[in-house]
Amino acid sequence: MGRSEIMTIRPLHRLLLVALLALGLAVPAVAQFGRRYIPAAAAPVAYNGQFVIVRLWYPRYPGWSYDYPDMEQNFTLILRDISLLPAYPDGSNIFRMDDPELLKFPIAYLSEPGYWYPSESEVNGLRAYLAKGGFLIVDDFHFDEEWQVFESAMRRVLPEGRIERLDRSHPVFNSFFSIKSLDVPYPGRLGEQGLMGEFYGIHEGNDKSKRLMVVINYNMDIGDYMEHSGQGWYSVDPTNEAFKFGVNYLMYGLTH
């Protein structure tokens, strides 16, 4: 398997949200600075028919938790305000990859896979999740060393899977917003130095006419853009694009 080429919105502000979205999703959000992680045993949100963001846990390194919970909170508010998706407003889920409860939720988010060394049980759990129709969003990693760790882990999950670079015409980039360009910088200093996002995927049966099972944000961190969307740390344009990518991924995952 290899590369084929290569907000928490204040209540008084909510009335302004539609107008801000019309101007390009430039939505202020309240977020706390700093990367934090939480215990693996977070209080779960029981399945009740509402959409709940699911983050995947892995051991030995806290990268799985980076941008939590501000990313989830800000993203959920955007979803609720621009769509009819019944997104759960008061929490999100964290699951181990071999937790049977994961199978109840259609979309999962994996952060910092450059430090992901899954156990055999986790490999089998994630493989079953994808085979049953789950959609995986992989985010927040860069450089060859991290790619190699991720690729090695994913090769164990999907031994026959082929990672292929996605272009702008792919349905995942047109499922809600029509994304005009995939040229989005990595947030912060690395992006300022020229590190640009690359987008890859794994299709069911390695057939591009079938569903995309895994979307991969390489040299990119949409979660970080979302987390700090109200602090002015990052430029408005790439922050807006990060939300658009996230919305598109969810809409694609829910409809394929």
PAZAPA-4460 file (N, C-alpha, C; in steps of 0.05 Angstrom, whole numbers, plus 32768, in hexadecimal, padded with zeros to 4 digits):
% residues 256
    n_x    n_y    n_z   ca_x   ca_y   ca_z    c_x    c_y    c_z   seq   type   mol
   8011   7FE8   8000   8000   8000   8000   8012   8019   8000     1      M     A
   800E   802B   7FED   801F   8042   7FEC   8011   805A   7FDF     2      G     A
   801D   8070   7FE1   8011   8088   7FD4   8014   8085   7FB6     3      R     A
   7FFD   8089   7FA8   7FFD   8084   7F8C   800B   809B   7F7D     4      S     A
   800B   80B3   7F88   801A   80CA   7F7D   8028   80D7   7F94     5      E     A
   8035   80D6   7F8C   8043   80E6   7F9E   805D   80E9   7F97     6      I     A
   7EA6   8201   816E   7EA5   821E   816F   7E90   8224   8184     7      M     A
   7E9E   8221   8194   7E87   8227   81A5   7E7F   8244   819F     8      T     A
   7E67   8248   8193   7E5E   8263   818C   7E4E   826F   81A3     9      I     A
   7E55   8288   81AB   7E46   8295   81C0   7E29   8299   81B7    10      R     A
   7E15   8296   81C9   7DF9   8298   81C1   7DF2   82B1   81B1    11      P     A
   7DFD   82C8   81BA   7DF6   82E1   81AC   7E01   82E2   8190    12      L     A
   7E14   82D1   818A   7E20   82D1   816F   7E11   82BF   815C    13      H     A
   7E01   82AD   8167   7DF5   8299   8155   7DE3   82A5   8140    14      R     A
   7DD7   82BC   8145   7DC6   82C8   8131   7DD5   82D1   8119    15      L     A
   7DEF   82D5   811D   7E00   82DF   8107   7E0C   82C8   80F7    16      L     A
   7E07   82AF   8100   7E16   8299   80F4   7E10   8295   80D7    17      L     A
   7DF6   8296   80CF   7DF0   8292   80B3   7DFD   82A6   80A1    18      V     A
   7DFD   82BF   80AA   7E0A   82D4   809A   7E28   82CF   8098    19      A     A
   7E35   82C6   80AE   7E51   82C1   80AD   7E57   82A9   809B    20      L     A
   7E46   8295   809C   7E4B   827E   808A   7E49   8286   806D    21      L     A
   7E36   8298   8067   7E33   82A1   804C   7E4C   82B0   8042    22      A     A
   7E5B   82BA   8054   7E73   82C8   804D   7E8B   82B6   804D    23      L     A
   7E87   829C   8051   7E9D   8289   804E   7EA4   827A   8067    24      G     A
   7E90   8275   8079   7E95   8265   8091   7EA8   8272   80A4    25      L     A
   7EAB   828D   80A3   7EBD   829A   80B6   7EAF   829D   80D1    26      A     A
   7EAE   8288   80E0   7E9E   8287   80F8   7EB0   8287   8111    27      V     A
   7EAC   829A   8123   7EBC   829B   813B   7EB4   8284   814D    28      P     A
   7EC7   8279   815B   7EC2   8263   816E   7ED3   8267   8187    29      A     A
   7EC9   825E   819D   7ED8   8260   81B6   7EE8   8246   81B9    30      V     A
   7F02   8247   81BB   7F12   822F   81BE   7F29   8235   81D1    31      A     A
   7F31   8221   81E0   7F47   8224   81F3   7F61   821C   81E5    32      Q     A
   7F76   822A   81EB   7F90   8224   81DF   7F9C   820B   81EC    33      F     A
   7FAB   81FD   81DC   7FBB   81E7   81E7   7FB0   81CC   81DF    34      G     A
   7FC2   81B9   81DD   7FBA   819E   81D6   7FB6   818E   81F0    35      R     A
   7F9F   8182   81F3   7F99   8174   820C   7F91   8157   8205    36      R     A
   7F94   8145   8217   7F89   812B   8213   7F79   8122   822C    37      Y     A
   7F68   810F   8228   7F56   8107   823D   7F59   80E9   8241    38      I     A
   7F4F   80DE   8257   7F50   80C1   825B   7F41   80B2   8245    39      P     A
   7F49   809A   823F   7F3C   808A   822A   7F1F   8085   8232    40      A     A
   7F18   8083   824B   7EFD   807D   8254   7EED   8096   8258    41      A     A
   7EE5   80A3   8241   7ED4   80BA   8242   7EB7   80B2   8244    42      A     A
   7EA6   80C2   8250   7E8A   80BB   8251   7E7E   80BA   8235    43      A     A
   7E73   80A4   822D   7E6A   80A1   8211   7E4E   80AE   820D    44      P     A
   7E49   80B5   81F4   7E2F   80BE   81EC   7E21   80A6   81DF    45      V     A
   7E0B   809D   81EC   7DFD   8086   81E2   7DF1   808C   81C6    46      A     A
   7DF0   8077   81B6   7DE4   807A   819B   7DC6   8080   819E    47      Y     A
   7DBD   8096   8192   7DA0   809C   8193   7D95   80A7   8179    48      N     A
   7DA4   80A2   8163   7D9B   80AB   8149   7DA7   80C5   8140    49      G     A
   7DB2   80D5   8153   7DBF   80EE   814C   7DDC   80E8   8143    50      Q     A
   7DE6   80FA   8133   7E02   80F7   812B   7E15   80FF   8141    51      F     A
   7E28   80EE   8148   7E3B   80F3   815D   7E57   80F0   8151    52      V     A
   7E68   8104   8155   7E84   8102   814C   7E92   80ED   815D    53      I     A
   7EA1   80DB   814F   7EB0   80C6   815D   7ECD   80C9   8157    54      V     A
   7EDD   80C9   816D   7EFA   80CB   816B   7F05   80B0   8174    55      R     A
   7F19   80A7   8165   7F26   808D   816B   7F3D   8090   817E    56      L     A
   7F3E   807F   8192   7F53   807F   81A6   7F69   806A   819E    57      W     A
   7F82   8070   81A5   7F97   805C   81A3   7FAB   8061   81BA    58      Y     A
   7FBA   804C   81C2   7FCB   804E   81DA   7FE6   805B   81D5    59      P     A
   7FF3   8062   81EA   800F   8069   81EC   8017   8085   81E3    60      R     A
   8004   8093   81D6   800B   80AE   81CD   7FF1   80BE   81CD    61      Y     A
   7FF1   80D7   81D7   7FD7   80E6   81D9   7FCE   80F4   81C0    62      P     A
   7FDC   80EF   81A9   7FD4   80FD   8191   7FB8   80F7   8188    63      G     A
   7FAD   80E0   8190   7F91   80D9   8189   7F7D   80EF   8193    64      W     A
   7F85   80FD   81A8   7F73   8110   81B5   7F78   812D   81AD    65      S     A
   7F8C   8132   819D   7F92   814E   8197   7F7B   815C   8189    66      Y     A
   7F76   8175   8192   7F60   8186   818A   7F45   8180   8197    67      D     A
   7F45   816C   81A8   7F2D   8164   81B7   7F2B   8176   81D0    68      Y     A
   7F13   817E   81D8   7EF9   817A   81CB   7EF0   8192   81BA    69      P     A
   7F01   81A6   81B8   7EF8   81BF   81AA   7EF2   81BA   818D    70      D     A
   7F02   81A9   8180   7EFB   81A3   8164   7EDF   8198   8162    71      M     A
   7ED8   8184   8172   7EBE   8178   8171   7EA8   818C   8177    72      E     A
   7EAC   819D   818B   7E98   81B1   8192   7E93   81C5   817C    73      Q     A
   7EA9   81D0   8171   7EA6   81E4   815C   7E9A   81D8   8142    74      N     A
   7EA3   81C0   813C   7E9A   81B3   8124   7E7C   81AB   8126    75      F     A
   7E74   81A2   813D   7E58   819B   8141   7E46   81B3   813E    76      T     A
   7E4E   81CA   8148   7E3E   81E2   8145   7E3B   81EB   8128    77      L     A
   7E51   81E8   8119   7E50   81EE   80FC   7E3C   81DB   80EF    78      I     A
   7E3E   81C1   80F4   7E2C   81AE   80E8   7E0F   81B4   80EE    79      L     A
   7E09   81BB   8106   7DED   81C1   810E   7DE2   81DA   8101    80      R     A
   7DF4   81ED   80FB   7DEB   8206   80F0   7DEA   8208   80D2    81      D     A
   7DF8   81F6   80C4   7DF8   81F8   80A7   7DE9   81E0   809A    82      I     A
   7DE1   81CD   80AA   7DD4   81B6   809F   7DBD   81AD   80B0    83      S     A
   7DAE   8199   80A7   7D98   818D   80B6   7DA1   8174   80C5    84      L     A
   7DBB   816F   80C4   7DC6   8158   80D2   7DC1   815A   80F0    85      L     A
   7DB4   8146   80FC   7DAF   8147   8119   7DC8   8141   8129    86      P     A
   7DDA   8153   812A   7DF4   814F   8138   7DF0   8152   8156    87      A     A
   7DF9   8140   8165   7DF7   8141   8182   7E07   8158   818D    88      Y     A
   7DFA   816A   819C   7E08   8184   81A4   7E18   8183   81BD    89      P     A
   7E16   816E   81CD   7E20   816F   81E8   7E36   815B   81EE    90      D     A
   7E45   8152   81DA   7E5A   813F   81DF   7E61   8130   81C6    91      G     A
   7E75   811F   81C9   7E7F   810E   81B3   7E89   80F4   81BF    92      S     A
   7E91   80E2   81AE   7E9A   80C8   81B8   7EB7   80C2   81B2    93      N     A
   7EC3   80B3   81C4   7EDE   80A9   81C0   7EDD   808B   81C3    94      I     A
   7EE6   807C   81AE   7EE4   805F   81AF   7EFF   8053   81A8    95      F     A
   7F05   803D   81B4   7F1A   802B   81AB   7F11   801F   8191    96      R     A
   7F24   8018   8180   7F1E   800E   8166   7F10   7FF2   8167    97      M     A
   7F14   7FE4   817D   7F08   7FCA   8180   7EEF   7FCA   8192    98      D     A
   7EE5   7FE2   8198   7ECC   7FE4   81A8   7EB4   7FDE   8196    99      D     A
   7EA3   7FCB   819C   7E8C   7FC5   818C   7E79   7FDD   8189   100      P     A
   7E79   7FF0   819C   7E68   8007   819A   7E6F   8018   8182   101      E     A
   7E88   8017   8179   7E90   8027   8161   7E7F   8020   8149   102      L     A
   7E76   8007   8147   7E66   7FFF   812F   7E4B   800D   812D   103      L     A
   7E43   801B   8142   7E29   8029   8141   7E2C   8045   8135   104      K     A
   7E44   804E   8130   7E49   8069   8127   7E57   8069   810C   105      F     A
   7E4C   8077   80F8   7E55   8074   80DC   7E70   8081   80D5   106      P     A
   7E79   8094   80E5   7E92   80A3   80DE   7EA4   80A5   80F6   107      I     A
   7EBE   80A1   80F2   7ED1   80A3   8108   7EE9   80B4   80FF   108      A     A
   7EF5   80C1   8112   7F0B   80D4   810D   7F24   80CA   811C   109      Y     A
   7F3A   80C9   810D   7F53   80BF   8118   7F68   80D6   8116   110      L     A
   7F73   80DE   812D   7F86   80F4   812E   7FA2   80E9   8132   111      S     A
   7FB6   80F6   8125   7FD2   80F0   8129   7FD9   80D2   8125   112      E     A
   7FD2   80C7   810D   7FD8   80AB   8108   7FF6   80A5   8104   113      P     A
   8006   80BA   8105   8023   80B5   8104   802E   80A9   811D   114      G     A
   801D   80A5   8131   8025   8099   814B   8012   8082   8152   115      Y     A
   8006   8076   813E   7FF1   8062   8141   7FFD   8046   813D   116      W     A
   7FFE   8037   8152   8008   801B   8150   7FF3   8008   815B   117      Y     A
   7FDF   8001   814B   7FC8   7FF3   8155   7FCE   7FD6   815C   118      P     A
   7FC0   7FCC   8170   7FC1   7FB0   8178   7FB2   7F9F   8163   119      S     A
   7FB5   7F85   8164   7FA7   7F74   8152   7F89   7F77   8155   120      E     A
   7F80   7F7A   816E   7F63   7F7D   8173   7F59   7F97   8167   121      S     A
   7F69   7FAD   8169   7F61   7FC6   815E   7F61   7FC5   813F   122      E     A
   7F74   7FB7   8134   7F75   7FB4   8117   7F5C   7FA6   810D   123      V     A
   7F54   7F90   811B   7F3D   7F81   8113   7F23   7F91   8117   124      N     A
   7F22   7FA1   812C   7F0B   7FB1   8131   7F07   7FC7   811C   125      G     A
   7F1D   7FD4   8115   7F1A   7FE9   8100   7F14   7FDD   80E5   126      L     A
   7F20   7FC6   80DF   7F19   7FB9   80C6   7EFC   7FB2   80C4   127      R     A
   7EF1   7FA8   80DA   7ED4   7FA1   80DA   7EC3   7FBA   80D7   128      A     A
   7ECC   7FD0   80E4   7EBD   7FE9   80E3   7EBB   7FF3   80C6   129      Y     A
   7ED2   7FF2   80B8   7ED2   7FFC   809C   7EC3   7FE9   808A   130      L     A
   7EC5   7FCF   808F   7EB7   7FBB   807E   7E98   7FBE   8081   131      A     A
   7E8F   7FC6   8098   7E73   7FC9   809D   7E68   7FE4   8094   132      K     A
   7E78   7FF4   8088   7E6F   800E   807D   7E79   8026   808B   133      G     A
   7E89   8023   809F   7E94   803A   80AD   7EA7   804B   809C   134      G     A
   7EA8   8065   80A1   7EB9   8077   8092   7ECD   8083   80A5   135      F     A
   7EE7   8082   809E   7EFC   808B   80AF   7F09   80A5   80A4   136      L     A
   7F0B   80B9   80B5   7F19   80D2   80AF   7F34   80D2   80BD   137      I     A
   7F4A   80D4   80AF   7F65   80D3   80BA   7F70   80EF   80B7   138      V     A
   7F7B   80FA   80CD   7F82   8117   80CD   7F9B   811B   80DF   139      D     A
   7FA9   8131   80D9   7FBE   813B   80EA   7FD7   812A   80EB   140      D     A
   7FE5   8128   80D4   8000   811C   80D4   800F   8127   80BC   141      F     A
   8029   8125   80BD   8039   8130   80A8   8055   8123   80A9   142      H     A
   8064   8126   8093   807F   811D   8090   807F   80FE   808C   143      F     A
   8095   80F5   807F   8097   80D9   8077   8096   80C5   808E   144      D     A
   80A2   80CC   80A5   80A3   80BA   80BB   8087   80B4   80C5   145      E     A
   8077   80C8   80C8   805B   80C4   80D1   804B   80B5   80BC   146      E     A
   804F   80BC   80A3   8041   80AD   808E   8047   8090   8090   147      W     A
   8060   8089   8093   8068   806D   8094   805B   805E   80AB   148      Q     A
   8059   806A   80C2   804B   805E   80D9   802E   8059   80D2   149      V     A
   8021   806E   80C8   8005   806C   80C0   8001   8056   80AB   150      F     A
   8011   8057   8096   800E   8043   8081   8011   8027   808B   151      E     A
   8024   8023   809C   8029   8008   80A7   8010   7FFE   80B7   152      S     A
   8005   8010   80C7   7FED   8009   80D6   7FD5   8003   80C4   153      A     A
   7FD1   8015   80B0   7FBB   8011   809E   7FBE   7FF9   808D   154      M     A
   7FD6   7FF1   8086   7FDB   7FD9   8077   7FD2   7FC0   8087   155      R     A
   7FD4   7FC2   80A1   7FCA   7FAC   80B2   7FAC   7FAB   80B2   156      R     A
   7FA0   7FC3   80B2   7F82   7FC4   80B3   7F76   7FBB   8098   157      V     A
   7F81   7FC5   8082   7F78   7FBF   8067   7F8F   7FB5   8056   158      L     A
   7F97   7F9C   8059   7FAE   7F92   804B   7FAE   7F96   802D   159      P     A
   7F96   7F95   8021   7F94   7F98   8004   7F8D   7FB5   7FFC   160      E     A
   7F89   7FC6   800F   7F81   7FE1   8009   7F97   7FF1   7FFB   161      G     A
   7F8F   8002   7FE9   7FA2   8013   7FDA   7F9C   8030   7FE0   162      R     A
   7FB0   803E   7FEA   7FAE   805B   7FF0   7FB3   806A   7FD6   163      I     A
   7FA0   807B   7FCE   7FA2   808A   7FB5   7F9C   80A7   7FBB   164      E     A
   7FAB   80B8   7FAD   7FA6   80D5   7FB0   7F8C   80DD   7FA3   165      R     A
   7F7E   80EE   7FB1   7F64   80F7   7FA8   7F66   8112   7F9B   166      L     A
   7F57   8117   7F85   7F56   8131   7F79   7F3C   813F   7F7F   167      D     A
   7F3A   8158   7F77   7F23   8168   7F7F   7F09   815F   7F74   168      R     A
   7F0A   814E   7F5F   7EF1   8145   7F52   7EE4   812E   7F62   169      S     A
   7EF2   8123   7F76   7EE7   810D   7F85   7ECD   8116   7F94   170      H     A
   7EB9   8104   7F95   7EA0   810C   7FA2   7EA3   8115   7FBF   171      P     A
   7EB7   810C   7FCD   7EBA   8114   7FE9   7EBF   8132   7FEB   172      V     A
   7ECA   813E   7FD6   7ECF   815B   7FD7   7EB8   816B   7FCB   173      F     A
   7EA2   815D   7FC5   7E8B   816B   7FB9   7E71   8161   7FC5   174      N     A
   7E72   8155   7FDD   7E5A   8149   7FE9   7E48   815D   7FF6   175      S     A
   7E52   8175   7FFD   7E42   818A   8009   7E4C   81A5   7FFE   176      F     A
   7E64   81AC   8005   7E71   81C3   7FF8   7E7F   81B9   7FDF   177      F     A
   7E82   81CA   7FCB   7E93   81C4   7FB5   7EAE   81D1   7FBA   178      S     A
   7EC1   81C0   7FC3   7EDB   81CA   7FCB   7EEB   81D2   7FB2   179      I     A
   7EF4   81EA   7FB1   7F00   81F5   7F99   7F1D   81EE   7F95   180      K     A
   7F2B   81E9   7FAC   7F48   81E3   7FAA   7F50   81D2   7FC1   181      S     A
   7F62   81C0   7FBC   7F6E   81AF   7FD1   7F88   81BB   7FDC   182      L     A
   7F8F   81D2   7FD3   7FA8   81DF   7FDB   7FA3   81EE   7FF5   183      D     A
   7FA5   81E0   800B   7FA0   81EC   8026   7FB9   81E7   8037   184      V     A
   7FC4   81FC   8044   7FDC   81F8   8053   7FD7   81EA   806E   185      P     A
   7FEB   81DC   8077   7FEB   81D1   8092   7FE9   81E9   80A5   186      Y     A
   7FDA   81E7   80BB   7FD7   81FE   80CD   7FF2   8206   80DA   187      P     A
   7FF6   8220   80DD   800C   822A   80EC   8026   822C   80DC   188      G     A
   803C   822A   80EA   8056   822F   80E0   805D   821D   80C8   189      R     A
   8056   8203   80C9   805D   81F2   80B3   804E   81FA   8099   190      L     A
   8035   8203   809C   8027   820C   8084   8033   8226   8079   191      G     A
   803C   8237   808B   8049   8250   8083   8063   824A   8074   192      E     A
   806F   8234   807B   8088   822C   806D   8083   821C   8054   193      Q     A
   806A   8218   804D   8063   820C   8033   8058   81EF   8034   194      G     A
   8054   81E4   804C   8049   81C9   804E   802B   81CA   8047   195      L     A
   8024   81BC   8031   8008   81BD   8027   7FFB   81A1   802B   196      M     A
   7FE1   81A2   8030   7FD3   8189   8033   7FD2   8178   801A   197      G     A
   7FD1   815E   801F   7FCD   814A   800A   7FB7   8138   8014   198      E     A
   7FA6   812F   8001   7F8E   8120   8008   7F8E   8105   7FFA   199      F     A
   7F8B   80F0   8009   7F8C   80D5   7FFF   7F73   80C5   8009   200      Y     A
   7F6F   80AE   7FFC   7F58   809E   8004   7F5D   8080   7FFE   201      G     A
   7F4C   8070   800B   7F4B   8053   8005   7F2E   804D   7FFE   202      I     A
   7F2A   8042   7FE6   7F0F   803B   7FDD   7F09   801D   7FE2   203      H     A
   7EF0   8018   7FE5   7EE7   7FFC   7FE8   7EEF   7FEC   7FD0   204      E     A
   7EFD   7FD6   7FD5   7F06   7FC5   7FBF   7F1A   7FD2   7FAC   205      G     A
   7F26   7FE8   7FB5   7F39   7FF7   7FA4   7F2C   8000   7F8A   206      N     A
   7F12   8004   7F8B   7F02   800C   7F74   7EF8   8029   7F78   207      D     A
   7F02   803B   7F68   7EFB   8057   7F6C   7EDD   805D   7F66   208      K     A
   7ED0   804B   7F5A   7EB3   804E   7F56   7EA3   8046   7F6E   209      S     A
   7EB0   8039   7F81   7EA2   8031   7F9A   7EA8   8045   7FB0   210      K     A
   7E9D   8040   7FC7   7E9F   8054   7FDD   7EBB   8058   7FE7   211      R     A
   7EC1   8070   7FEF   7EDA   8076   7FFD   7ED6   806D   801A   212      L     A
   7EE8   805C   8024   7EE6   8052   803F   7EF7   8063   8053   213      M     A
   7F0D   806E   8049   7F20   807D   8059   7F28   8096   804A   214      V     A
   7F27   80AD   8057   7F32   80C5   804B   7F49   80CE   805D   215      V     A
   7F5F   80D7   8050   7F78   80DB   805F   7F81   80F8   805A   216      I     A
   7F83   8108   806F   7F8E   8123   806D   7FAC   8121   8075   217      N     A
   7FBD   8122   8061   7FDA   8120   8066   7FE6   813C   8064   218      Y     A
   7FF9   8143   8074   8004   815E   8076   7FED   8172   807B   219      N     A
   7FDB   816A   808B   7FC3   817A   8090   7FB8   8174   80AC   220      M     A
   7FAA   8188   80B7   7F9E   8184   80D2   7F85   8195   80D3   221      D     A
   7F6F   818B   80C8   7F56   819A   80C8   7F4C   819D   80E5   222      I     A
   7F53   818A   80F6   7F4A   818C   8112   7F55   81A4   8120   223      G     A
   7F6E   81AA   811B   7F7B   81C1   8128   7F6F   81DB   811E   224      D     A
   7F69   81DD   8104   7F5B   81F5   80FA   7F40   81F8   8108   225      Y     A
   7F31   81E3   810B   7F17   81E4   8117   7F1A   81EC   8135   226      M     A
   7F2D   81E0   8143   7F30   81E5   815F   7F34   8202   8165   227      E     A
   7F46   820F   8155   7F4E   822B   815A   7F40   823E   8148   228      H     A
   7F28   8237   813F   7F1A   8248   812B   7F12   8263   8135   229      S     A
   7F11   8267   814F   7F09   8281   8159   7F1E   8292   8165   230      G     A
   7F37   8289   8163   7F4D   8297   8171   7F5E   82A9   815F   231      Q     A
   7F5A   82A6   8145   7F6A   82B6   8133   7F86   82AC   8130   232      G     A
   7F8B   8293   8138   7FA6   8287   8135   7FAC   8282   8118   233      W     A
   7F98   8279   8109   7F9C   8272   80ED   7F8B   8284   80DB   234      Y     A
   7F93   8286   80C2   7F84   8296   80AF   7F68   828C   80AB   235      S     A
   7F56   829F   80A4   7F3A   8298   80A1   7F36   8284   808A   236      V     A
   7F43   8288   8074   7F3D   8278   805C   7F43   825A   8061   237      D     A
   7F5B   8252   806A   7F5F   8236   806E   7F4E   822A   8085   238      P     A
   7F48   823B   8099   7F36   8232   80AE   7F1A   822B   80A3   239      T     A
   7F10   823D   8092   7EF6   8237   8084   7EF8   821E   8074   240      N     A
   7F0E   821A   8066   7F11   8202   8055   7F11   81E9   8066   241      E     A
   7F1E   81EA   807E   7F1E   81D3   808F   7F02   81CB   8097   242      A     A
   7EF1   81DE   809E   7ED6   81D7   80A5   7EC7   81CB   808C   243      F     A
   7ECD   81D6   8075   7EC0   81CB   805D   7EC8   81AE   8058   244      K     A
   7EE2   81A9   805B   7EEB   818D   8058   7EDD   817B   806C   245      F     A
   7EDB   8184   8085   7ECF   8174   809A   7EB1   816E   8094   246      G     A
   7EA3   8183   808C   7E87   8180   8085   7E83   816C   806E   247      V     A
   7E93   8170   805A   7E92   815E   8043   7E97   8141   804A   248      N     A
   7EAB   813D   805B   7EB2   8121   8063   7E9A   8115   8071   249      Y     A
   7E8D   8123   8083   7E77   8118   8092   7E5F   8112   807F   250      L     A
   7E59   8125   806D   7E43   8121   805B   7E48   8109   8048   251      M     A
   7E61   8107   803F   7E68   80F0   802E   7E65   80D6   803E   252      Y     A
   7E71   80D5   8056   7E6F   80BD   8066   7E53   80B4   806D   253      G     A
   7E41   80C7   8071   7E26   80C1   8078   7E15   80B9   8060   254      L     A
   7E1E   80BE   8048   7E0E   80B8   8030   7E1A   80A3   801E   255      T     A
   7E30   8097   8027   7E3D   8082   8017   7E41   8069   8029   256      H     A
***
